[in-house]
Amino acid sequence: MRELDRIDRKILDILQREGRISITDLADRISLSATPCAERVRRLEREGVITGYHARVDPAALGMNLLVFLEIKLSAKSGDVFEKVKSELQHVPQVMECHLVSGDFDYLVKARLPAMSEYRQLLGQILKKLPASAESRSYVVMEEIKETLFLPTGAF
């Protein structure tokens, strides 16, 4: 992947904020004509810098009012165990994010659900599927202060 220049960074900044902006409007905002702007966007997509476009949905609109973070500590650690955990957690639809982390626990999981009763079921399901779970801690979110997918580009 080649180095991103100032124009690439401006494109990324604007597209993160306004993913549905037209190429013409985007080109105007970065002071390029439409054709070179479109070529840059296509290159950023092709090189995997832009990984996709999506609609952000209000979780409450789908009745997904409960946000929970779960720490999981494993009793055994090996490449095989990590692969098994990865395989199991990738296919749980309520799991929005899962990270293998350093520190006192091994995994940090973010999940959205309709209610606490469903979280209890999900927790049981996750712990039952994992090959070497030893300990877990749950954190129920009382208020969401900030959540974003925006990455600062340093363009402006």
Secondary structure, DSSP 4 states (H G I P E B T S, - for coil): -PPP-HHHHHHHHHHHH-TT--HHHHHHHHT--HHHHHHHHHHHHHTTSS--------GGGGT--EEEEEEEEESS--HHHHHHHHHHHHT-TTEEEEEE-SSSSSEEEEEEES-HHHHHHHHHHHHHHSSSEEEEEEEE-S-----------S--
